[in-house]
Amino acid sequence: MKIHVYAALKDYFQPEFEVRGELVRNTDELKTLLLTLNDKAAEILSACRFAVEEGFIDNAFKLNEYDTVVIIPPSSGG
Amino acid sequence: MNMTPSSSSLPAVADSSVAPPALSDEPIDMVGLLSLAHHPGAGAVVLFSGEVRDSNRGQAVAFLEYEAHTAMAASMIAEILATARERWSLHTAIAQHRVGRVDTGDTAVVVITASAHRSEAYAANKYIIDRIKHEAPIWKCEHYADGTKEWGNNCNCHTVTGDIHKHIYE
């Protein structure tokens, strides 16, 4: 599973990386896995939105190992 | 999936036959965008320009760097503009946001609305900029004069609403 992160999340993770997708079935499990990589990201991850194929997803969305998941920190445009 | 980062080349202004691009990595041509807003049925045109201040929370700002998920931001801004056009019967609704480096005093975002009367143009303009600031996947990094930097001023509505998809507009 490919992961892309933006903005402040790049202070915690590489902009693009891969995780073992077979261990991740939903966004809660993805967050848990990411926290094993860097537990300092807990606060910002709790505020992030997740997207697949340019659409936002919630925890009910079933992820598969070939998905590219975009993790979107809170907006700060303007 | 289009994962184009903010470094892609994005034109600042389109011609009047097509909607201006929602994101630009060149300085925003405010006059050019305004020239697209005039409409014979519009008695009011409102232009909001969000500009880069030279200070943030007491620290001197050198410049801002904006990053975006280009495809999602453009799609969301298009939806926001379409919703505003419908809700306020606008003749024109334009929004363009910068990506990349924006120096102090320069324009980071422009929203232009045109309607028959001013109340609709003002209300719609506020609606558009509020939603862009809270919802569009665009982020600013403050680069301070002392050489430090900080991703900042994030939407934190979720701390009140309990839902990262629900926002409180001013």
gemmi code that builds the backbone of each chain (N, CA, C; Angstrom):
import gemmi

chains = {
    "A": [
        ("MET", (0.848, -1.189, 0.000), (0.000, 0.000, 0.000), (0.889, 1.246, 0.000)),
        ("LYS", (0.610, 2.130, -0.942), (1.399, 3.353, -1.025), (0.735, 4.454, -0.176)),
        ("ILE", (1.579, 5.207, 0.494), (1.102, 6.289, 1.354), (1.735, 7.593, 0.877)),
        ("HIS", (0.909, 8.606, 0.706), (1.407, 9.935, 0.359), (0.965, 10.901, 1.460)),
        ("VAL", (1.903, 11.683, 1.951), (1.539, 12.654, 2.984), (1.951, 14.058, 2.545)),
        ("TYR", (1.339, 15.020, 3.173), (1.546, 16.413, 2.775), (1.845, 17.284, 3.996)),
        ("ALA", (2.400, 18.446, 3.689), (2.549, 19.552, 4.642), (3.176, 19.084, 5.959)),
        ("ALA", (2.522, 19.386, 7.083), (3.141, 19.114, 8.381), (3.421, 17.631, 8.598)),
        ("LEU", (2.692, 16.770, 7.920), (2.957, 15.332, 8.082), (4.351, 14.957, 7.583)),
        ("LYS", (4.908, 15.778, 6.715), (6.253, 15.490, 6.214), (7.316, 15.720, 7.288)),
        ("ASP", (6.908, 16.354, 8.410), (7.833, 16.455, 9.539), (7.945, 15.118, 10.275)),
        ("TYR", (7.027, 14.196, 9.976), (6.987, 12.912, 10.695), (7.263, 11.702, 9.799)),
        ("PHE", (6.930, 11.843, 8.505), (7.077, 10.720, 7.573), (7.695, 11.226, 6.270)),
        ("GLN", (8.237, 10.276, 5.494), (8.660, 10.620, 4.149), (7.424, 11.013, 3.325)),
        ("PRO", (7.590, 11.870, 2.326), (6.411, 12.269, 1.523), (5.689, 11.086, 0.886)),
        ("GLU", (6.445, 10.096, 0.458), (5.840, 8.903, -0.144), (6.565, 7.678, 0.405)),
        ("PHE", (5.808, 6.701, 0.823), (6.411, 5.459, 1.290), (5.382, 4.337, 1.170)),
        ("GLU", (5.812, 3.121, 1.463), (4.905, 1.974, 1.355), (4.831, 1.259, 2.697)),
        ("VAL", (3.644, 0.696, 2.964), (3.477, -0.152, 4.149), (2.930, -1.493, 3.687)),
        ("ARG", (3.014, -2.475, 4.572), (2.493, -3.801, 4.222), (0.972, -3.761, 4.245)),
        ("GLY", (0.389, -3.713, 3.045), (-1.037, -3.503, 2.920), (-1.887, -4.616, 3.483)),
        ("GLU", (-1.338, -5.837, 3.548), (-2.171, -6.933, 4.033), (-2.483, -6.789, 5.521)),
        ("LEU", (-1.748, -5.909, 6.200), (-1.996, -5.699, 7.628), (-3.001, -4.580, 7.887)),
        ("VAL", (-3.441, -3.930, 6.827), (-4.236, -2.713, 6.991), (-5.547, -2.848, 6.228)),
        ("ARG", (-6.648, -2.875, 6.981), (-7.954, -3.028, 6.314), (-8.782, -1.754, 6.344)),
        ("ASN", (-8.423, -0.805, 7.171), (-9.201, 0.434, 7.256), (-8.309, 1.549, 7.798)),
        ("THR", (-8.871, 2.743, 7.886), (-8.029, 3.889, 8.276), (-7.579, 3.808, 9.734)),
        ("ASP", (-8.391, 3.221, 10.595), (-7.940, 3.080, 11.991), (-6.710, 2.174, 12.067)),
        ("GLU", (-6.746, 1.087, 11.305), (-5.590, 0.186, 11.313), (-4.376, 0.847, 10.665)),
        ("LEU", (-4.630, 1.675, 9.655), (-3.509, 2.391, 9.042), (-2.893, 3.364, 10.044)),
        ("LYS", (-3.742, 4.093, 10.771), (-3.219, 5.021, 11.781), (-2.390, 4.276, 12.829)),
        ("THR", (-2.883, 3.141, 13.260), (-2.136, 2.350, 14.256), (-0.773, 1.946, 13.713)),
        ("LEU", (-0.766, 1.513, 12.462), (0.504, 1.123, 11.845), (1.448, 2.323, 11.735)),
        ("LEU", (0.913, 3.461, 11.325), (1.759, 4.643, 11.177), (2.360, 5.078, 12.510)),
        ("LEU", (1.593, 4.895, 13.573), (2.114, 5.286, 14.888), (3.233, 4.375, 15.354)),
        ("THR", (3.278, 3.154, 14.815), (4.439, 2.300, 15.124), (5.687, 2.822, 14.418)),
        ("LEU", (5.480, 3.566, 13.343), (6.612, 4.159, 12.627), (7.081, 5.446, 13.290)),
        ("ASN", (6.115, 6.214, 13.811), (6.460, 7.460, 14.499), (5.321, 7.848, 15.437)),
        ("ASP", (5.474, 7.549, 16.700), (4.374, 7.815, 17.647), (4.209, 9.303, 17.939)),
        ("LYS", (5.167, 10.117, 17.522), (5.019, 11.566, 17.719), (3.957, 12.167, 16.791)),
        ("ALA", (3.517, 11.390, 15.805), (2.524, 11.888, 14.852), (1.085, 11.697, 15.340)),
        ("ALA", (0.918, 11.228, 16.570), (-0.433, 10.882, 17.045), (-1.399, 12.064, 16.972)),
        ("GLU", (-0.963, 13.213, 17.445), (-1.887, 14.351, 17.496), (-2.311, 14.790, 16.101)),
        ("ILE", (-1.358, 14.941, 15.209), (-1.738, 15.420, 13.874), (-2.512, 14.344, 13.114)),
        ("LEU", (-2.163, 13.090, 13.285), (-2.909, 12.037, 12.571), (-4.377, 12.018, 12.993)),
        ("SER", (-4.631, 12.351, 14.244), (-6.019, 12.331, 14.717), (-6.852, 13.417, 14.045)),
        ("ALA", (-6.189, 14.400, 13.439), (-6.902, 15.500, 12.786), (-6.897, 15.383, 11.262)),
        ("CYS", (-6.306, 14.321, 10.742), (-6.150, 14.202, 9.286), (-7.347, 13.539, 8.624)),
        ("ARG", (-7.553, 13.928, 7.374), (-8.507, 13.220, 6.517), (-7.719, 12.246, 5.638)),
        ("PHE", (-8.413, 11.219, 5.191), (-7.798, 10.197, 4.338), (-8.538, 10.165, 3.016)),
        ("ALA", (-7.803, 9.892, 1.937), (-8.432, 9.850, 0.619), (-7.830, 8.729, -0.216)),
        ("VAL", (-8.663, 8.150, -1.054), (-8.242, 7.167, -2.049), (-8.862, 7.581, -3.371)),
        ("GLU", (-8.067, 7.587, -4.403), (-8.521, 7.988, -5.734), (-9.262, 9.325, -5.689)),
        ("GLU", (-8.686, 10.252, -4.937), (-9.147, 11.637, -4.853), (-10.509, 11.797, -4.200)),
        ("GLY", (-10.953, 10.782, -3.494), (-12.193, 10.899, -2.728), (-11.909, 10.618, -1.260)),
        ("PHE", (-12.540, 11.406, -0.387), (-12.338, 11.171, 1.042), (-12.958, 9.839, 1.450)),
        ("ILE", (-12.319, 9.174, 2.379), (-12.834, 7.903, 2.883), (-12.946, 7.990, 4.397)),
        ("ASP", (-13.786, 7.122, 4.960), (-13.830, 7.011, 6.412), (-13.432, 5.598, 6.808)),
        ("ASN", (-13.580, 5.303, 8.075), (-13.075, 4.019, 8.558), (-13.851, 2.826, 8.000)),
        ("ALA", (-15.042, 3.082, 7.484), (-15.847, 1.990, 6.915), (-15.327, 1.564, 5.541)),
        ("PHE", (-14.523, 2.395, 4.937), (-13.978, 2.084, 3.609), (-12.952, 0.958, 3.746)),
        ("LYS", (-13.129, -0.081, 2.925), (-12.218, -1.227, 3.009), (-11.001, -0.979, 2.121)),
        ("LEU", (-9.886, -0.816, 2.765), (-8.637, -0.609, 2.029), (-8.113, -1.938, 1.499)),
        ("ASN", (-7.456, -1.881, 0.342), (-6.756, -3.083, -0.110), (-5.283, -2.747, -0.326)),
        ("GLU", (-4.490, -3.779, -0.440), (-3.044, -3.580, -0.398), (-2.501, -2.817, -1.596)),
        ("TYR", (-3.316, -2.675, -2.650), (-2.837, -1.954, -3.828), (-3.305, -0.492, -3.851)),
        ("ASP", (-4.027, -0.085, -2.838), (-4.481, 1.308, -2.789), (-3.308, 2.263, -2.564)),
        ("THR", (-3.487, 3.469, -3.096), (-2.630, 4.587, -2.706), (-3.473, 5.483, -1.803)),
        ("VAL", (-3.025, 5.631, -0.589), (-3.781, 6.403, 0.394), (-3.106, 7.758, 0.586)),
        ("VAL", (-3.892, 8.798, 0.426), (-3.393, 10.157, 0.641), (-3.854, 10.604, 2.023)),
        ("ILE", (-2.924, 11.083, 2.817), (-3.267, 11.545, 4.166), (-3.168, 13.067, 4.182)),
        ("ILE", (-4.277, 13.676, 4.531), (-4.448, 15.117, 4.339), (-4.566, 15.821, 5.683)),
        ("PRO", (-3.543, 16.568, 6.056), (-3.616, 17.326, 7.320), (-4.696, 18.414, 7.236)),
        ("PRO", (-5.043, 18.987, 8.380), (-6.029, 20.081, 8.359), (-5.589, 21.192, 7.413)),
        ("SER", (-6.546, 21.740, 6.714), (-6.241, 22.771, 5.714), (-5.737, 24.050, 6.380)),
        ("SER", (-4.908, 24.774, 5.657), (-4.457, 26.081, 6.147), (-4.220, 27.032, 4.974)),
        ("GLY", (-5.118, 26.949, 4.010), (-5.020, 27.859, 2.879), (-5.494, 29.255, 3.242)),
        ("GLY", (-5.450, 30.124, 2.260), (-5.919, 31.484, 2.450), (-4.842, 32.396, 2.975)),
    ],
    "B": [
        ("MET", (-4.526, 7.833, -10.140), (-4.662, 9.002, -9.276), (-3.626, 10.052, -9.681)),
        ("ASN", (-4.072, 11.271, -9.748), (-3.147, 12.359, -10.052), (-2.522, 12.843, -8.754)),
        ("MET", (-1.252, 12.545, -8.588), (-0.584, 12.950, -7.363), (0.346, 14.118, -7.626)),
        ("THR", (-0.001, 14.920, -8.614), (0.867, 16.017, -8.997), (1.138, 16.934, -7.815)),
        ("PRO", (2.389, 17.122, -7.446), (2.687, 18.029, -6.348), (2.565, 19.477, -6.782)),
        ("SER", (2.774, 20.371, -5.827), (2.553, 21.777, -6.105), (3.606, 22.373, -7.029)),
        ("SER", (4.610, 21.602, -7.398), (5.650, 22.158, -8.232), (5.293, 22.144, -9.725)),
        ("SER", (4.104, 21.574, -10.068), (3.742, 21.539, -11.476), (3.524, 22.951, -11.998)),
        ("SER", (3.648, 23.096, -13.321), (3.457, 24.409, -13.912), (1.976, 24.693, -14.074)),
        ("LEU", (1.528, 25.762, -13.452), (0.106, 26.092, -13.475), (-0.044, 27.513, -13.974)),
        ("PRO", (-0.843, 27.727, -15.005), (-1.003, 29.082, -15.521), (-1.743, 29.970, -14.537)),
        ("ALA", (-1.430, 31.242, -14.512), (-2.068, 32.159, -13.578), (-3.464, 32.547, -14.039)),
        ("VAL", (-3.655, 32.745, -15.319), (-4.948, 33.222, -15.812), (-5.279, 32.503, -17.111)),
        ("ALA", (-6.520, 32.129, -17.237), (-6.983, 31.542, -18.491), (-7.686, 32.618, -19.309)),
        ("ASP", (-8.021, 32.296, -20.556), (-8.792, 33.275, -21.313), (-10.246, 33.244, -20.847)),
        ("SER", (-11.046, 34.194, -21.322), (-12.385, 34.371, -20.782), (-13.355, 33.268, -21.173)),
        ("SER", (-12.957, 32.403, -22.114), (-13.874, 31.358, -22.554), (-13.873, 30.150, -21.633)),
        ("VAL", (-12.907, 30.059, -20.752), (-12.847, 28.940, -19.811), (-12.617, 29.471, -18.407)),
        ("ALA", (-12.999, 28.661, -17.424), (-12.805, 29.093, -16.041), (-11.317, 29.219, -15.747)),
        ("PRO", (-10.927, 30.249, -15.014), (-9.515, 30.373, -14.626), (-9.118, 29.183, -13.761)),
        ("PRO", (-7.873, 28.752, -13.840), (-7.447, 27.628, -13.008), (-7.551, 27.976, -11.525)),
        ("ALA", (-7.922, 27.000, -10.733), (-8.114, 27.244, -9.304), (-6.803, 27.425, -8.569)),
        ("LEU", (-5.726, 26.900, -9.147), (-4.421, 27.002, -8.504), (-3.421, 27.572, -9.486)),
        ("SER", (-2.519, 28.378, -8.964), (-1.505, 28.978, -9.826), (-0.164, 29.002, -9.105)),
        ("ASP", (0.886, 28.618, -9.815), (2.212, 28.766, -9.209), (2.914, 30.022, -9.720)),
        ("GLU", (2.149, 30.868, -10.379), (2.647, 32.183, -10.783), (1.866, 33.249, -10.025)),
        ("PRO", (2.385, 34.474, -9.933), (1.623, 35.542, -9.265), (0.214, 35.673, -9.853)),
        ("ILE", (-0.738, 35.905, -8.977), (-2.128, 36.010, -9.423), (-2.337, 37.325, -10.164)),
        ("ASP", (-2.933, 37.219, -11.321), (-3.241, 38.401, -12.133), (-4.630, 38.901, -11.721)),
        ("MET", (-4.649, 39.706, -10.655), (-5.918, 40.122, -10.083), (-6.744, 40.941, -11.079)),
        ("VAL", (-6.086, 41.825, -11.792), (-6.809, 42.651, -12.769), (-7.364, 41.778, -13.898)),
        ("GLY", (-6.553, 40.820, -14.332), (-7.018, 39.918, -15.371), (-8.215, 39.105, -14.937)),
        ("LEU", (-8.171, 38.617, -13.688), (-9.315, 37.851, -13.180), (-10.544, 38.744, -13.046)),
        ("LEU", (-10.332, 39.960, -12.555), (-11.471, 40.872, -12.386), (-12.122, 41.182, -13.733)),
        ("SER", (-11.301, 41.253, -14.760), (-11.853, 41.565, -16.084), (-12.784, 40.457, -16.581)),
        ("LEU", (-12.611, 39.246, -16.020), (-13.480, 38.138, -16.406), (-14.806, 38.150, -15.664)),
        ("ALA", (-14.905, 38.990, -14.639), (-16.061, 38.921, -13.739), (-17.231, 39.764, -14.190)),
        ("HIS", (-17.000, 40.728, -15.052), (-18.081, 41.637, -15.432), (-19.161, 40.909, -16.204)),
        ("HIS", (-20.402, 41.295, -15.939), (-21.536, 40.635, -16.576), (-22.661, 41.669, -16.669)),
        ("PRO", (-23.357, 41.721, -17.787), (-24.403, 42.747, -17.924), (-25.527, 42.618, -16.901)),
        ("GLY", (-25.709, 41.429, -16.356), (-26.753, 41.257, -15.351), (-26.295, 41.501, -13.929)),
        ("ALA", (-25.032, 41.822, -13.769), (-24.470, 41.976, -12.422), (-24.373, 43.450, -12.048)),
        ("GLY", (-25.071, 43.815, -10.977), (-24.942, 45.174, -10.463), (-23.881, 45.272, -9.390)),
        ("ALA", (-23.321, 44.141, -9.008), (-22.305, 44.142, -7.939), (-21.230, 43.116, -8.253)),
        ("VAL", (-19.998, 43.546, -8.079), (-18.858, 42.633, -8.161), (-18.047, 42.817, -6.883)),
        ("VAL", (-17.815, 41.708, -6.180), (-17.033, 41.756, -4.946), (-15.746, 40.970, -5.165)),
        ("LEU", (-14.632, 41.579, -4.806), (-13.332, 40.917, -4.917), (-12.684, 40.859, -3.543)),
        ("PHE", (-12.347, 39.655, -3.121), (-11.571, 39.462, -1.893), (-10.170, 39.026, -2.276)),
        ("SER", (-9.181, 39.683, -1.701), (-7.786, 39.287, -1.906), (-7.168, 38.945, -0.561)),
        ("GLY", (-6.759, 37.700, -0.413), (-6.039, 37.298, 0.791), (-4.555, 37.519, 0.560)),
        ("GLU", (-3.917, 38.321, 1.406), (-2.543, 38.726, 1.166), (-1.635, 38.312, 2.322)),
        ("VAL", (-0.379, 38.215, 2.039), (0.588, 37.687, 3.012), (1.047, 38.811, 3.938)),
        ("ARG", (0.714, 38.647, 5.229), (1.147, 39.624, 6.240), (2.635, 39.467, 6.543)),
        ("ASP", (3.205, 40.549, 7.056), (4.634, 40.494, 7.376), (4.896, 40.032, 8.806)),
        ("SER", (3.836, 39.617, 9.512), (4.052, 39.086, 10.859), (2.993, 38.046, 11.171)),
        ("ASN", (3.355, 37.117, 12.033), (2.424, 36.094, 12.485), (2.707, 35.809, 13.948)),
        ("ARG", (1.725, 36.075, 14.794), (1.871, 35.862, 16.239), (3.162, 36.496, 16.780)),
        ("GLY", (3.394, 37.713, 16.312), (4.529, 38.476, 16.831), (5.867, 38.199, 16.167)),
        ("GLN", (5.895, 37.260, 15.239), (7.157, 36.955, 14.551), (7.157, 37.551, 13.152)),
        ("ALA", (8.290, 38.090, 12.755), (8.418, 38.664, 11.420), (8.431, 37.547, 10.377)),
        ("VAL", (7.578, 37.687, 9.383), (7.457, 36.678, 8.327), (8.251, 37.124, 7.108)),
        ("ALA", (9.054, 36.217, 6.568), (9.806, 36.519, 5.346), (8.960, 36.215, 4.113)),
        ("PHE", (8.355, 35.044, 4.106), (7.477, 34.643, 2.991), (6.698, 33.404, 3.398)),
        ("LEU", (5.695, 33.063, 2.619), (4.939, 31.827, 2.817), (5.210, 30.882, 1.656)),
        ("GLU", (5.100, 29.601, 1.957), (5.203, 28.577, 0.914), (3.902, 27.778, 0.983)),
        ("TYR", (3.161, 27.783, -0.116), (1.908, 27.033, -0.150), (2.108, 25.723, -0.886)),
        ("GLU", (1.514, 24.686, -0.318), (1.519, 23.359, -0.926), (0.068, 22.930, -1.088)),
        ("ALA", (-0.192, 22.111, -2.088), (-1.571, 21.650, -2.305), (-1.560, 20.242, -2.874)),
        ("HIS", (-2.623, 19.523, -2.619), (-2.919, 18.344, -3.435), (-3.686, 18.903, -4.626)),
        ("THR", (-2.981, 19.082, -5.710), (-3.497, 19.896, -6.815), (-4.843, 19.408, -7.339)),
        ("ALA", (-4.937, 18.133, -7.631), (-6.171, 17.626, -8.244), (-7.347, 17.743, -7.291)),
        ("MET", (-7.136, 17.359, -6.020), (-8.254, 17.423, -5.074), (-8.637, 18.862, -4.768)),
        ("ALA", (-7.651, 19.738, -4.633), (-7.958, 21.137, -4.335), (-8.741, 21.770, -5.487)),
        ("ALA", (-8.305, 21.505, -6.711), (-9.012, 22.088, -7.865), (-10.436, 21.567, -7.940)),
        ("SER", (-10.603, 20.286, -7.702), (-11.937, 19.691, -7.739), (-12.827, 20.272, -6.641)),
        ("MET", (-12.274, 20.438, -5.443), (-13.080, 20.967, -4.341), (-13.437, 22.429, -4.578)),
        ("ILE", (-12.504, 23.199, -5.083), (-12.807, 24.616, -5.344), (-13.879, 24.724, -6.433)),
        ("ALA", (-13.811, 23.866, -7.440), (-14.845, 23.883, -8.484), (-16.216, 23.574, -7.886)),
        ("GLU", (-16.261, 22.625, -6.970), (-17.543, 22.279, -6.327), (-18.043, 23.438, -5.469)),
        ("ILE", (-17.131, 24.081, -4.739), (-17.518, 25.211, -3.884), (-18.082, 26.352, -4.738)),
        ("LEU", (-17.410, 26.631, -5.852), (-17.885, 27.704, -6.742), (-19.250, 27.350, -7.336)),
        ("ALA", (-19.425, 26.108, -7.734), (-20.709, 25.699, -8.318), (-21.828, 25.812, -7.295)),
        ("THR", (-21.533, 25.423, -6.060), (-22.553, 25.524, -5.000), (-22.925, 26.982, -4.756)),
        ("ALA", (-21.926, 27.841, -4.721), (-22.195, 29.268, -4.492), (-22.991, 29.871, -5.646)),
        ("ARG", (-22.619, 29.518, -6.874), (-23.361, 30.031, -8.032), (-24.839, 29.677, -7.921)),
        ("GLU", (-25.098, 28.458, -7.552), (-26.477, 27.973, -7.454), (-27.213, 28.654, -6.303)),
        ("ARG", (-26.580, 28.713, -5.132), (-27.262, 29.213, -3.935), (-27.574, 30.692, -4.028)),
        ("TRP", (-26.669, 31.480, -4.622), (-26.872, 32.935, -4.667), (-27.161, 33.440, -6.077)),
        ("SER", (-27.447, 32.536, -7.004), (-27.748, 32.926, -8.394), (-26.685, 33.888, -8.942)),
        ("LEU", (-25.442, 33.511, -8.773), (-24.342, 34.381, -9.190), (-24.199, 34.377, -10.711)),
        ("HIS", (-23.789, 35.510, -11.224), (-23.398, 35.575, -12.635), (-21.961, 35.103, -12.811)),
        ("THR", (-21.139, 35.380, -11.806), (-19.726, 34.996, -11.876), (-19.247, 34.531, -10.507)),
        ("ALA", (-18.481, 33.487, -10.510), (-17.794, 33.059, -9.283), (-16.421, 32.539, -9.707)),
        ("ILE", (-15.383, 33.196, -9.213), (-14.005, 32.865, -9.569), (-13.191, 32.747, -8.283)),
        ("ALA", (-12.347, 31.760, -8.231), (-11.396, 31.672, -7.115), (-10.075, 31.144, -7.664)),
        ("GLN", (-9.010, 31.737, -7.192), (-7.685, 31.243, -7.566), (-6.767, 31.357, -6.351)),
        ("HIS", (-6.057, 30.267, -6.077), (-5.156, 30.201, -4.918), (-3.748, 29.938, -5.404)),
        ("ARG", (-2.786, 30.600, -4.771), (-1.388, 30.381, -5.108), (-0.864, 29.083, -4.507)),
        ("VAL", (0.083, 28.488, -5.194), (0.949, 27.464, -4.608), (2.385, 27.945, -4.818)),
        ("GLY", (3.284, 27.393, -4.024), (4.671, 27.833, -4.095), (4.929, 29.032, -3.199)),
        ("ARG", (6.034, 29.697, -3.454), (6.451, 30.811, -2.600), (5.629, 32.072, -2.891)),
        ("VAL", (5.149, 32.692, -1.805), (4.439, 33.971, -1.924), (5.060, 34.936, -0.914)),
        ("ASP", (5.561, 36.025, -1.412), (6.245, 36.994, -0.544), (5.237, 37.862, 0.199)),
        ("THR", (5.707, 38.489, 1.287), (4.820, 39.373, 2.046), (4.322, 40.496, 1.138)),
        ("GLY", (3.047, 40.823, 1.332), (2.416, 41.853, 0.507), (1.843, 41.323, -0.784)),
        ("ASP", (2.189, 40.096, -1.140), (1.643, 39.524, -2.378), (0.337, 38.782, -2.092)),
        ("THR", (-0.360, 38.488, -3.158), (-1.684, 37.870, -3.053), (-1.559, 36.354, -3.010)),
        ("ALA", (-2.230, 35.775, -2.008), (-2.226, 34.312, -1.876), (-3.491, 33.695, -2.459)),
        ("VAL", (-4.591, 34.409, -2.388), (-5.853, 33.869, -2.894), (-6.769, 35.026, -3.279)),
        ("VAL", (-7.517, 34.815, -4.342), (-8.508, 35.801, -4.780), (-9.843, 35.092, -4.989)),
        ("VAL", (-10.895, 35.735, -4.508), (-12.251, 35.262, -4.775), (-13.047, 36.432, -5.345)),
        ("ILE", (-13.715, 36.206, -6.452), (-14.517, 37.248, -7.091), (-15.921, 36.700, -7.322)),
        ("THR", (-16.901, 37.485, -6.904), (-18.295, 37.090, -7.115), (-19.047, 38.263, -7.730)),
        ("ALA", (-19.965, 37.941, -8.611), (-20.783, 38.978, -9.248), (-22.228, 38.525, -9.253)),
        ("SER", (-23.103, 39.437, -8.836), (-24.531, 39.108, -8.768), (-25.334, 40.363, -9.051)),
        ("ALA", (-26.634, 40.186, -9.128), (-27.505, 41.327, -9.443), (-27.382, 42.418, -8.384)),
        ("HIS", (-27.317, 41.995, -7.114), (-27.258, 42.959, -6.007), (-26.105, 42.596, -5.068)),
        ("ARG", (-25.652, 43.590, -4.279), (-24.412, 43.379, -3.541), (-24.526, 42.368, -2.409)),
        ("SER", (-25.688, 42.249, -1.788), (-25.767, 41.349, -0.632), (-25.423, 39.918, -1.024)),
        ("GLU", (-25.890, 39.492, -2.188), (-25.591, 38.125, -2.621), (-24.103, 37.973, -2.956)),
        ("ALA", (-23.544, 38.982, -3.588), (-22.128, 38.896, -3.957), (-21.231, 38.851, -2.717)),
        ("TYR", (-21.574, 39.664, -1.696), (-20.794, 39.627, -0.447), (-20.936, 38.277, 0.246)),
        ("ALA", (-22.181, 37.822, 0.399), (-22.422, 36.566, 1.131), (-21.752, 35.395, 0.431)),
        ("ALA", (-21.873, 35.344, -0.864), (-21.278, 34.237, -1.611), (-19.759, 34.277, -1.531)),
        ("ASN", (-19.209, 35.471, -1.593), (-17.752, 35.604, -1.532), (-17.219, 35.073, -0.201)),
        ("LYS", (-17.893, 35.432, 0.874), (-17.473, 34.958, 2.204), (-17.606, 33.438, 2.301)),
        ("TYR", (-18.710, 32.925, 1.781), (-18.920, 31.471, 1.793), (-17.772, 30.759, 1.070)),
        ("ILE", (-17.392, 31.285, -0.074), (-16.348, 30.628, -0.881), (-15.003, 30.656, -0.160)),
        ("ILE", (-14.600, 31.815, 0.349), (-13.276, 31.863, 0.984), (-13.261, 31.066, 2.280)),
        ("ASP", (-14.369, 31.087, 3.025), (-14.409, 30.286, 4.257), (-14.237, 28.804, 3.950)),
        ("ARG", (-14.949, 28.308, 2.948), (-14.852, 26.883, 2.638), (-13.471, 26.524, 2.071)),
        ("ILE", (-12.919, 27.402, 1.257), (-11.561, 27.113, 0.742), (-10.582, 27.001, 1.904)),
        ("LYS", (-10.655, 27.959, 2.839), (-9.692, 27.961, 3.941), (-9.842, 26.729, 4.838)),
        ("HIS", (-11.080, 26.291, 5.050), (-11.304, 25.178, 5.974), (-11.193, 23.808, 5.311)),
        ("GLU", (-11.518, 23.716, 4.030), (-11.726, 22.394, 3.443), (-10.737, 22.008, 2.345)),
        ("ALA", (-10.310, 22.960, 1.544), (-9.461, 22.596, 0.399), (-8.093, 22.119, 0.886)),
        ("PRO", (-7.572, 21.058, 0.290), (-6.256, 20.549, 0.716), (-5.117, 21.436, 0.226)),
        ("ILE", (-5.011, 22.568, 0.900), (-3.970, 23.567, 0.633), (-3.377, 23.931, 1.994)),
        ("TRP", (-2.060, 24.037, 2.036), (-1.394, 24.293, 3.318), (-0.345, 25.387, 3.157)),
        ("LYS", (-0.226, 26.180, 4.204), (0.814, 27.221, 4.194), (1.912, 26.875, 5.190)),
        ("CYS", (3.126, 27.162, 4.774), (4.279, 27.055, 5.673), (4.826, 28.466, 5.848)),
        ("GLU", (4.853, 28.915, 7.105), (5.379, 30.251, 7.391), (6.902, 30.176, 7.479)),
        ("HIS", (7.555, 30.976, 6.677), (9.014, 31.094, 6.762), (9.305, 32.429, 7.432)),
        ("TYR", (9.921, 32.346, 8.609), (10.139, 33.553, 9.387), (11.484, 34.213, 9.052)),
        ("ALA", (11.547, 35.483, 9.425), (12.763, 36.258, 9.122), (13.991, 35.700, 9.825)),
        ("ASP", (13.776, 34.993, 10.938), (14.934, 34.435, 11.664), (15.398, 33.096, 11.090)),
        ("GLY", (14.809, 32.673, 9.986), (15.248, 31.451, 9.323), (14.472, 30.209, 9.715)),
        ("THR", (13.609, 30.312, 10.747), (12.803, 29.161, 11.138), (11.564, 29.087, 10.249)),
        ("LYS", (10.902, 27.939, 10.298), (9.668, 27.797, 9.531), (8.680, 26.960, 10.317)),
        ("GLU", (7.398, 27.075, 9.938), (6.349, 26.401, 10.698), (5.117, 26.218, 9.813)),
        ("TRP", (4.625, 24.980, 9.755), (3.320, 24.769, 9.115), (2.284, 25.308, 10.066)),
        ("GLY", (1.457, 26.215, 9.598), (0.650, 26.890, 10.607), (-0.777, 27.210, 10.244)),
        ("ASN", (-1.445, 27.703, 11.299), (-2.818, 28.193, 11.196), (-3.760, 27.159, 10.594)),
        ("ASN", (-3.569, 25.919, 11.010), (-4.449, 24.870, 10.495), (-5.872, 25.045, 10.996)),
        ("CYS", (-6.793, 24.604, 10.161), (-8.183, 24.494, 10.612), (-8.215, 23.555, 11.816)),
        ("ASN", (-8.831, 24.010, 12.909), (-8.941, 23.127, 14.082), (-10.390, 22.964, 14.525)),
        ("CYS", (-11.298, 23.072, 13.564), (-12.732, 22.964, 13.873), (-13.077, 21.634, 14.535)),
        ("HIS", (-12.314, 20.577, 14.165), (-12.647, 19.259, 14.698), (-12.558, 19.208, 16.221)),
        ("THR", (-11.779, 20.126, 16.801), (-11.680, 20.112, 18.267), (-12.986, 20.563, 18.912)),
        ("VAL", (-13.819, 21.252, 18.135), (-15.129, 21.682, 18.629), (-16.234, 20.762, 18.097)),
        ("THR", (-16.182, 20.467, 16.790), (-17.269, 19.680, 16.185), (-17.106, 18.181, 16.441)),
        ("GLY", (-15.890, 17.744, 16.737), (-15.658, 16.318, 16.937), (-15.618, 15.531, 15.650)),
        ("ASP", (-15.608, 16.225, 14.512), (-15.631, 15.550, 13.208), (-14.708, 16.327, 12.272)),
        ("ILE", (-13.702, 15.631, 11.730), (-12.744, 16.327, 10.874), (-13.361, 16.828, 9.574)),
        ("HIS", (-14.581, 16.377, 9.275), (-15.246, 16.835, 8.055), (-16.279, 17.938, 8.337)),
        ("LYS", (-16.447, 18.321, 9.603), (-17.415, 19.369, 9.939), (-16.678, 20.616, 10.410)),
        ("HIS", (-17.084, 21.733, 9.866), (-16.355, 22.971, 10.117), (-17.289, 24.048, 10.678)),
        ("ILE", (-16.670, 25.005, 11.318), (-17.393, 26.163, 11.823), (-16.912, 27.369, 11.043)),
        ("TYR", (-17.834, 28.004, 10.350), (-17.454, 29.152, 9.532), (-17.740, 30.420, 10.316)),
        ("GLU", (-16.853, 31.392, 10.163), (-16.937, 32.625, 10.971), (-18.195, 33.401, 10.621)),
    ],
}
model = gemmi.Model(1)
for chain_id, residues in chains.items():
    chain = gemmi.Chain(chain_id)
    for i, (resn, *xyz) in enumerate(residues, 1):
        res = gemmi.Residue()
        res.name, res.seqid = resn, gemmi.SeqId(i, " ")
        for name, pos in zip(("N", "CA", "C"), xyz):
            atom = gemmi.Atom()
            atom.name, atom.element = name, gemmi.Element(name[0])
            atom.pos, atom.b_iso = gemmi.Position(*pos), 0.0
            res.add_atom(atom)
        chain.add_residue(res)
    model.add_chain(chain)
structure = gemmi.Structure()
structure.add_model(model)
structure.setup_entities()
